[in-house]
Amino acid sequence: MAADNPYAEQTATNTAAPWLAGGPAVDVDLDGLRDYATSLTNQQADIASRAAYLRPLGEIPGQAFSGEVLGEADAVRARLVANAGELTVYLQKLAESVGNIGSAARTVADSYGAGDAVGAASLNDILYAYGDPGAARPEGLPPGIGRTFQDQQSALAALPPAADSRDWTVTANTPLSAYQTMETATGPNGERREVMSFTPPGGATTVTTTIFGSNGETVSSVTTRTSTRVTGGTEIVVQENFGADGKPTGTTESRTRFDGDRVVDRSTEIRDGAGETVQRTVESTDPSTRERVQVVSERNEEGELVEKNRIVTGIATDGGRHRAIG
């Protein structure tokens, strides 16, 4: 016997969804949608960049409980590392979801072009933007737009692995001269990677990494030149990157200041191809408390370097010796 519902009318009203059947057209502010999509794209990039700052959460437990430790300490270490991994995956999925919503908003806006500021979008257009396989392609959507996230992921999977990926299998490491070597490797789908290294005595090390697709065509070519010098107790390492056309694409300069064998402070500055600083990391150690501080600053839209992340680490302690019981 069905339960008596004294609020049948209200229930029917609250659970009814006639809009699912199509309904009237929805007014769409195209400029607003594009701004919204741009904002979500920026948020996706921001989440992805900030996720890198959480790397110490997975590294510090292993450093704090290294070597042979009590079972309880090992359990704490494992739990902390697992939690850090889950948080990292969550942020990856969050960035992915935000990006998908932004792409859907842009797809709806693109369906109505740049004519009037206001268009009429049907439910079908919204469903298509969110990847419903049963939704028809909007008539106003340009032919070059409309690839789904799954299509995009499939296209990315068909690309050769990144230069530093573990998917490469080294097949040969051939010395070409006293200062030059050639390393070759193959990818999972027949791609090829060539790494040419040249290290003259007392000079900068130059490494050119070229990746070829399975069809033999060049996919990318990057040259890195690394030089090291010591000035007044400070070691300076400069890494310059160049594209296939020989033009600079970026520079990373690291400075490490020593007091004997002890590192006093360290800084890393990343510049773009035009020589403008886009990121700066400064690590310092308090001489009295031995407390370590790492500050990461990045260039904002106004071109100013602003602090993005700060990590404070206390002095490392040495484990004491204890007599075994038994």
VOLONU-344526 format. One record per residue (C-alpha): residue number from 1; x, y negated, z. Coordinates in Angstrom, 3 decimals, padded with zeros to 6 digits. Layout:
tigu num NUM | u X | v Y | w Z
...
END
This chain:
tigu num 1 | u 000.000 | v 000.000 | w 000.000
tigu num 2 | u 001.413 | v -003.345 | w -001.020
tigu num 3 | u 002.158 | v -005.805 | w 001.778
tigu num 4 | u -000.230 | v -008.748 | w 002.089
tigu num 5 | u 001.417 | v -011.941 | w 000.910
tigu num 6 | u -000.344 | v -015.057 | w 002.238
tigu num 7 | u 001.884 | v -017.236 | w 000.027
tigu num 8 | u 001.328 | v -015.542 | w -003.319
tigu num 9 | u 000.746 | v -018.825 | w -005.120
tigu num 10 | u 003.884 | v -020.433 | w -003.723
tigu num 11 | u 005.938 | v -017.318 | w -004.450
tigu num 12 | u 004.776 | v -017.260 | w -008.047
tigu num 13 | u 005.634 | v -020.929 | w -008.444
tigu num 14 | u 009.084 | v -020.626 | w -006.874
tigu num 15 | u 010.115 | v -017.510 | w -008.780
tigu num 16 | u 008.712 | v -018.472 | w -012.169
tigu num 17 | u 011.330 | v -019.231 | w -014.836
tigu num 18 | u 009.481 | v -020.224 | w -018.016
tigu num 19 | u 012.604 | v -021.991 | w -019.285
tigu num 20 | u 014.125 | v -018.578 | w -019.962
tigu num 21 | u 011.639 | v -018.186 | w -022.818
tigu num 22 | u 013.031 | v -021.211 | w -024.658
tigu num 23 | u 011.005 | v -024.195 | w -023.574
tigu num 24 | u 011.481 | v -027.768 | w -024.748
tigu num 25 | u 014.787 | v -029.157 | w -025.961
tigu num 26 | u 017.252 | v -030.484 | w -023.393
tigu num 27 | u 018.777 | v -033.922 | w -023.804
tigu num 28 | u 022.575 | v -033.738 | w -023.873
tigu num 29 | u 024.913 | v -036.657 | w -023.233
tigu num 30 | u 027.738 | v -035.664 | w -025.580
tigu num 31 | u 030.258 | v -038.163 | w -024.245
tigu num 32 | u 029.488 | v -037.086 | w -020.700
tigu num 33 | u 029.914 | v -033.430 | w -021.611
tigu num 34 | u 033.276 | v -034.086 | w -023.212
tigu num 35 | u 034.434 | v -036.050 | w -020.173
tigu num 36 | u 033.200 | v -033.226 | w -017.950
tigu num 37 | u 035.069 | v -030.648 | w -020.048
tigu num 38 | u 038.253 | v -032.731 | w -019.917
tigu num 39 | u 037.932 | v -033.058 | w -016.145
tigu num 40 | u 037.571 | v -029.289 | w -015.727
tigu num 41 | u 040.546 | v -028.669 | w -018.001
tigu num 42 | u 042.615 | v -030.989 | w -015.815
tigu num 43 | u 041.367 | v -029.170 | w -012.718
tigu num 44 | u 042.363 | v -025.838 | w -014.257
tigu num 45 | u 045.897 | v -027.098 | w -014.893
tigu num 46 | u 046.087 | v -028.563 | w -011.387
tigu num 47 | u 045.048 | v -025.279 | w -009.764
tigu num 48 | u 047.566 | v -023.362 | w -011.855
tigu num 49 | u 050.391 | v -025.736 | w -010.925
tigu num 50 | u 049.552 | v -025.732 | w -007.223
tigu num 51 | u 049.390 | v -021.935 | w -007.147
tigu num 52 | u 053.143 | v -021.879 | w -007.747
tigu num 53 | u 053.642 | v -023.686 | w -004.428
tigu num 54 | u 052.174 | v -020.678 | w -002.612
tigu num 55 | u 055.004 | v -018.386 | w -003.696
tigu num 56 | u 056.759 | v -018.715 | w -000.295
tigu num 57 | u 053.708 | v -017.113 | w 001.348
tigu num 58 | u 054.688 | v -013.845 | w -000.290
tigu num 59 | u 058.449 | v -014.296 | w 000.109
tigu num 60 | u 058.847 | v -015.529 | w 003.695
tigu num 61 | u 057.354 | v -012.420 | w 005.414
tigu num 62 | u 059.974 | v -010.241 | w 003.749
tigu num 63 | u 062.724 | v -012.623 | w 004.815
tigu num 64 | u 061.389 | v -012.884 | w 008.368
tigu num 65 | u 061.072 | v -009.120 | w 008.851
tigu num 66 | u 063.969 | v -007.800 | w 006.769
tigu num 67 | u 065.788 | v -004.526 | w 007.309
tigu num 68 | u 064.702 | v -001.984 | w 009.917
tigu num 69 | u 061.890 | v -003.385 | w 012.049
tigu num 70 | u 059.290 | v -002.094 | w 014.453
tigu num 71 | u 056.185 | v -000.529 | w 012.958
tigu num 72 | u 054.065 | v -003.422 | w 014.195
tigu num 73 | u 056.348 | v -005.926 | w 012.435
tigu num 74 | u 056.197 | v -003.874 | w 009.253
tigu num 75 | u 052.381 | v -003.867 | w 009.455
tigu num 76 | u 052.345 | v -007.657 | w 009.901
tigu num 77 | u 054.713 | v -008.077 | w 006.962
tigu num 78 | u 052.592 | v -005.861 | w 004.723
tigu num 79 | u 049.379 | v -007.668 | w 005.707
tigu num 80 | u 050.844 | v -011.130 | w 005.122
tigu num 81 | u 052.207 | v -010.141 | w 001.716
tigu num 82 | u 048.867 | v -008.546 | w 000.769
tigu num 83 | u 046.936 | v -011.650 | w 001.850
tigu num 84 | u 049.261 | v -013.866 | w -000.174
tigu num 85 | u 048.709 | v -011.635 | w -003.206
tigu num 86 | u 044.929 | v -011.769 | w -002.833
tigu num 87 | u 045.010 | v -015.566 | w -002.515
tigu num 88 | u 047.135 | v -015.809 | w -005.651
tigu num 89 | u 044.709 | v -013.641 | w -007.629
tigu num 90 | u 041.761 | v -015.678 | w -006.314
tigu num 91 | u 043.348 | v -018.926 | w -007.511
tigu num 92 | u 044.099 | v -017.379 | w -010.897
tigu num 93 | u 040.462 | v -016.343 | w -011.296
tigu num 94 | u 039.274 | v -019.728 | w -010.038
tigu num 95 | u 041.402 | v -021.538 | w -012.622
tigu num 96 | u 040.157 | v -019.150 | w -015.291
tigu num 97 | u 036.514 | v -019.732 | w -014.345
tigu num 98 | u 036.873 | v -023.517 | w -014.233
tigu num 99 | u 038.500 | v -023.421 | w -017.661
tigu num 100 | u 035.689 | v -021.267 | w -019.072
tigu num 101 | u 033.002 | v -023.652 | w -017.800
tigu num 102 | u 034.876 | v -026.575 | w -019.349
tigu num 103 | u 035.156 | v -024.720 | w -022.652
tigu num 104 | u 031.429 | v -023.998 | w -022.621
tigu num 105 | u 030.616 | v -027.676 | w -022.031
tigu num 106 | u 032.918 | v -028.720 | w -024.873
tigu num 107 | u 031.365 | v -026.114 | w -027.180
tigu num 108 | u 027.884 | v -027.547 | w -026.591
tigu num 109 | u 029.174 | v -031.066 | w -027.260
tigu num 110 | u 030.967 | v -029.935 | w -030.419
tigu num 111 | u 027.766 | v -028.301 | w -031.670
tigu num 112 | u 026.253 | v -031.753 | w -032.149
tigu num 113 | u 029.272 | v -033.543 | w -033.545
tigu num 114 | u 030.074 | v -037.168 | w -032.884
tigu num 115 | u 026.909 | v -038.689 | w -034.334
tigu num 116 | u 024.401 | v -039.928 | w -031.825
tigu num 117 | u 025.327 | v -040.122 | w -028.161
tigu num 118 | u 022.311 | v -037.952 | w -027.358
tigu num 119 | u 021.389 | v -034.661 | w -029.004
tigu num 120 | u 018.902 | v -031.869 | w -028.378
tigu num 121 | u 020.375 | v -028.571 | w -027.231
tigu num 122 | u 018.377 | v -025.367 | w -027.214
tigu num 123 | u 018.813 | v -022.550 | w -024.707
tigu num 124 | u 020.385 | v -020.507 | w -027.523
tigu num 125 | u 023.213 | v -023.066 | w -027.794
tigu num 126 | u 023.897 | v -022.819 | w -024.070
tigu num 127 | u 023.884 | v -019.019 | w -024.189
tigu num 128 | u 026.261 | v -019.054 | w -027.148
tigu num 129 | u 028.607 | v -021.421 | w -025.305
tigu num 130 | u 028.741 | v -018.949 | w -022.423
tigu num 131 | u 029.534 | v -016.033 | w -024.716
tigu num 132 | u 026.175 | v -014.266 | w -024.950
tigu num 133 | u 026.674 | v -011.765 | w -027.818
tigu num 134 | u 022.976 | v -011.983 | w -028.718
tigu num 135 | u 022.951 | v -015.763 | w -029.195
tigu num 136 | u 023.155 | v -017.164 | w -032.709
tigu num 137 | u 025.938 | v -019.563 | w -033.614
tigu num 138 | u 024.707 | v -023.205 | w -033.462
tigu num 139 | u 024.315 | v -024.693 | w -036.922
tigu num 140 | u 026.225 | v -027.859 | w -036.049
tigu num 141 | u 029.282 | v -026.139 | w -034.593
tigu num 142 | u 032.320 | v -026.697 | w -036.857
tigu num 143 | u 033.696 | v -023.474 | w -038.414
tigu num 144 | u 037.042 | v -023.753 | w -036.637
tigu num 145 | u 035.452 | v -023.862 | w -033.172
tigu num 146 | u 033.747 | v -021.175 | w -031.186
tigu num 147 | u 036.289 | v -018.486 | w -030.368
tigu num 148 | u 035.267 | v -016.730 | w -027.169
tigu num 149 | u 037.518 | v -016.282 | w -024.154
tigu num 150 | u 037.766 | v -012.580 | w -024.978
tigu num 151 | u 038.817 | v -013.416 | w -028.541
tigu num 152 | u 041.417 | v -015.816 | w -027.173
tigu num 153 | u 042.783 | v -013.189 | w -024.773
tigu num 154 | u 042.962 | v -010.657 | w -027.603
tigu num 155 | u 044.881 | v -013.142 | w -029.741
tigu num 156 | u 047.305 | v -013.812 | w -026.870
tigu num 157 | u 047.798 | v -010.076 | w -026.367
tigu num 158 | u 048.853 | v -009.777 | w -030.014
tigu num 159 | u 051.648 | v -012.328 | w -029.529
tigu num 160 | u 055.188 | v -011.167 | w -028.695
tigu num 161 | u 056.074 | v -011.044 | w -024.978
tigu num 162 | u 057.621 | v -014.087 | w -023.342
tigu num 163 | u 061.388 | v -014.311 | w -023.659
tigu num 164 | u 061.916 | v -013.310 | w -020.014
tigu num 165 | u 059.207 | v -010.627 | w -019.938
tigu num 166 | u 059.987 | v -007.138 | w -018.649
tigu num 167 | u 058.229 | v -005.695 | w -021.697
tigu num 168 | u 061.427 | v -006.058 | w -023.730
tigu num 169 | u 063.663 | v -003.003 | w -024.023
tigu num 170 | u 067.335 | v -003.833 | w -024.551
tigu num 171 | u 068.748 | v -001.716 | w -027.386
tigu num 172 | u 072.249 | v -003.146 | w -027.795
tigu num 173 | u 074.705 | v -005.621 | w -026.293
tigu num 174 | u 077.431 | v -006.249 | w -028.847
tigu num 175 | u 080.557 | v -008.421 | w -028.298
tigu num 176 | u 081.146 | v -010.577 | w -031.360
tigu num 177 | u 084.299 | v -012.231 | w -030.075
tigu num 178 | u 086.181 | v -012.827 | w -026.840
tigu num 179 | u 083.605 | v -015.472 | w -025.889
tigu num 180 | u 080.465 | v -014.469 | w -027.793
tigu num 181 | u 077.970 | v -011.607 | w -027.403
tigu num 182 | u 074.705 | v -010.592 | w -029.051
tigu num 183 | u 071.966 | v -008.778 | w -027.159
tigu num 184 | u 069.071 | v -007.246 | w -029.081
tigu num 185 | u 065.813 | v -005.917 | w -027.665
tigu num 186 | u 062.531 | v -004.552 | w -028.985
tigu num 187 | u 058.993 | v -005.394 | w -027.894
tigu num 188 | u 055.995 | v -003.089 | w -027.332
tigu num 189 | u 054.567 | v -003.741 | w -030.817
tigu num 190 | u 057.724 | v -003.770 | w -032.919
tigu num 191 | u 058.819 | v -007.341 | w -032.083
tigu num 192 | u 062.515 | v -008.149 | w -031.816
tigu num 193 | u 064.460 | v -010.456 | w -029.498
tigu num 194 | u 068.009 | v -011.654 | w -030.117
tigu num 195 | u 070.030 | v -013.412 | w -027.419
tigu num 196 | u 073.294 | v -015.009 | w -028.586
tigu num 197 | u 075.605 | v -016.089 | w -025.730
tigu num 198 | u 078.714 | v -018.202 | w -026.151
tigu num 199 | u 080.948 | v -018.954 | w -023.140
tigu num 200 | u 084.185 | v -020.767 | w -024.037
tigu num 201 | u 086.855 | v -021.039 | w -021.327
tigu num 202 | u 086.170 | v -024.092 | w -019.158
tigu num 203 | u 083.199 | v -025.193 | w -021.269
tigu num 204 | u 079.414 | v -025.061 | w -021.196
tigu num 205 | u 077.606 | v -021.752 | w -021.735
tigu num 206 | u 075.256 | v -021.793 | w -024.712
tigu num 207 | u 072.488 | v -019.203 | w -025.051
tigu num 208 | u 070.173 | v -019.032 | w -028.078
tigu num 209 | u 067.105 | v -016.815 | w -027.752
tigu num 210 | u 065.213 | v -016.009 | w -030.941
tigu num 211 | u 062.012 | v -013.955 | w -031.043
tigu num 212 | u 060.772 | v -012.292 | w -034.226
tigu num 213 | u 057.267 | v -010.956 | w -034.742
tigu num 214 | u 056.508 | v -007.421 | w -035.892
tigu num 215 | u 056.398 | v -008.787 | w -039.454
tigu num 216 | u 059.978 | v -010.055 | w -039.155
tigu num 217 | u 059.065 | v -013.743 | w -039.116
tigu num 218 | u 060.596 | v -016.080 | w -036.521
tigu num 219 | u 058.124 | v -016.840 | w -033.734
tigu num 220 | u 060.343 | v -019.042 | w -031.560
tigu num 221 | u 063.937 | v -020.076 | w -031.100
tigu num 222 | u 065.248 | v -021.821 | w -027.978
tigu num 223 | u 068.797 | v -022.857 | w -027.170
tigu num 224 | u 069.972 | v -023.508 | w -023.605
tigu num 225 | u 073.288 | v -025.139 | w -022.750
tigu num 226 | u 074.432 | v -024.890 | w -019.121
tigu num 227 | u 077.382 | v -026.768 | w -017.648
tigu num 228 | u 078.730 | v -026.844 | w -014.082
tigu num 229 | u 081.024 | v -029.332 | w -012.376
tigu num 230 | u 082.028 | v -030.179 | w -008.807
tigu num 231 | u 082.334 | v -033.798 | w -007.671
tigu num 232 | u 083.153 | v -034.812 | w -004.087
tigu num 233 | u 081.811 | v -031.659 | w -002.460
tigu num 234 | u 078.698 | v -031.609 | w -004.666
tigu num 235 | u 078.109 | v -028.925 | w -007.272
tigu num 236 | u 076.155 | v -030.208 | w -010.281
tigu num 237 | u 074.525 | v -027.774 | w -012.706
tigu num 238 | u 072.905 | v -029.192 | w -015.850
tigu num 239 | u 070.737 | v -027.040 | w -018.107
tigu num 240 | u 069.723 | v -028.603 | w -021.435
tigu num 241 | u 067.041 | v -027.023 | w -023.636
tigu num 242 | u 066.715 | v -027.485 | w -027.397
tigu num 243 | u 064.073 | v -026.380 | w -029.874
tigu num 244 | u 064.555 | v -024.648 | w -033.216
tigu num 245 | u 065.060 | v -028.061 | w -034.863
tigu num 246 | u 067.926 | v -028.889 | w -032.497
tigu num 247 | u 066.002 | v -031.661 | w -030.722
tigu num 248 | u 066.054 | v -031.724 | w -026.887
tigu num 249 | u 062.928 | v -030.380 | w -025.197
tigu num 250 | u 063.936 | v -030.808 | w -021.566
tigu num 251 | u 066.713 | v -030.897 | w -018.991
tigu num 252 | u 067.052 | v -029.428 | w -015.507
tigu num 253 | u 069.730 | v -030.861 | w -013.214
tigu num 254 | u 070.499 | v -029.291 | w -009.837
tigu num 255 | u 072.769 | v -030.828 | w -007.195
tigu num 256 | u 073.978 | v -028.882 | w -004.163
tigu num 257 | u 076.000 | v -030.680 | w -001.480
tigu num 258 | u 078.282 | v -028.608 | w 000.756
tigu num 259 | u 079.942 | v -029.150 | w 004.104
tigu num 260 | u 082.581 | v -026.455 | w 003.910
tigu num 261 | u 080.641 | v -023.272 | w 003.152
tigu num 262 | u 077.383 | v -024.664 | w 004.516
tigu num 263 | u 074.731 | v -026.146 | w 002.212
tigu num 264 | u 073.750 | v -029.598 | w 003.453
tigu num 265 | u 071.065 | v -030.403 | w 000.903
tigu num 266 | u 069.933 | v -029.496 | w -002.590
tigu num 267 | u 067.929 | v -031.330 | w -005.248
tigu num 268 | u 066.509 | v -030.285 | w -008.611
tigu num 269 | u 065.228 | v -032.714 | w -011.219
tigu num 270 | u 063.314 | v -031.687 | w -014.340
tigu num 271 | u 063.151 | v -034.123 | w -017.267
tigu num 272 | u 061.179 | v -033.936 | w -020.505
tigu num 273 | u 062.572 | v -034.274 | w -024.002
tigu num 274 | u 062.567 | v -038.064 | w -023.715
tigu num 275 | u 064.656 | v -037.956 | w -020.537
tigu num 276 | u 061.784 | v -038.939 | w -018.207
tigu num 277 | u 061.624 | v -037.155 | w -014.830
tigu num 278 | u 058.497 | v -034.987 | w -014.542
tigu num 279 | u 059.341 | v -033.100 | w -011.348
tigu num 280 | u 061.817 | v -033.463 | w -008.476
tigu num 281 | u 062.474 | v -031.002 | w -005.654
tigu num 282 | u 064.554 | v -032.051 | w -002.633
tigu num 283 | u 065.653 | v -029.589 | w 000.057
tigu num 284 | u 067.374 | v -030.858 | w 003.200
tigu num 285 | u 068.469 | v -029.396 | w 006.546
tigu num 286 | u 068.393 | v -031.323 | w 009.809
tigu num 287 | u 071.965 | v -031.164 | w 011.227
tigu num 288 | u 070.783 | v -030.924 | w 014.832
tigu num 289 | u 067.644 | v -028.752 | w 014.737
tigu num 290 | u 068.590 | v -026.842 | w 011.555
tigu num 291 | u 065.022 | v -027.359 | w 010.407
tigu num 292 | u 064.688 | v -027.148 | w 006.614
tigu num 293 | u 062.335 | v -029.343 | w 004.589
tigu num 294 | u 061.447 | v -028.934 | w 000.923
tigu num 295 | u 059.548 | v -031.723 | w -000.861
tigu num 296 | u 058.214 | v -031.378 | w -004.415
tigu num 297 | u 057.203 | v -034.520 | w -006.328
tigu num 298 | u 055.581 | v -034.674 | w -009.767
tigu num 299 | u 054.841 | v -037.442 | w -012.238
tigu num 300 | u 051.212 | v -038.504 | w -012.288
tigu num 301 | u 049.178 | v -040.044 | w -015.121
tigu num 302 | u 050.533 | v -043.493 | w -014.232
tigu num 303 | u 054.091 | v -042.246 | w -014.681
tigu num 304 | u 054.903 | v -042.379 | w -010.954
tigu num 305 | u 056.554 | v -039.593 | w -008.967
tigu num 306 | u 054.231 | v -038.621 | w -006.113
tigu num 307 | u 054.654 | v -035.959 | w -003.438
tigu num 308 | u 052.735 | v -032.779 | w -004.283
tigu num 309 | u 053.997 | v -030.253 | w -001.788
tigu num 310 | u 056.015 | v -030.116 | w 001.442
tigu num 311 | u 057.354 | v -026.987 | w 003.162
tigu num 312 | u 058.940 | v -027.136 | w 006.618
tigu num 313 | u 060.863 | v -024.061 | w 007.801
tigu num 314 | u 062.323 | v -023.635 | w 011.279
tigu num 315 | u 065.780 | v -022.311 | w 012.028
tigu num 316 | u 066.332 | v -018.627 | w 011.298
tigu num 317 | u 066.867 | v -016.509 | w 014.401
tigu num 318 | u 069.148 | v -013.500 | w 014.722
tigu num 319 | u 067.589 | v -010.274 | w 015.946
tigu num 320 | u 069.026 | v -009.043 | w 019.250
tigu num 321 | u 070.431 | v -005.613 | w 019.944
tigu num 322 | u 068.220 | v -003.352 | w 022.050
tigu num 323 | u 068.962 | v -000.004 | w 023.644
tigu num 324 | u 066.885 | v 002.847 | w 022.327
tigu num 325 | u 064.552 | v 004.541 | w 024.798
tigu num 326 | u 064.470 | v 008.310 | w 024.956
END
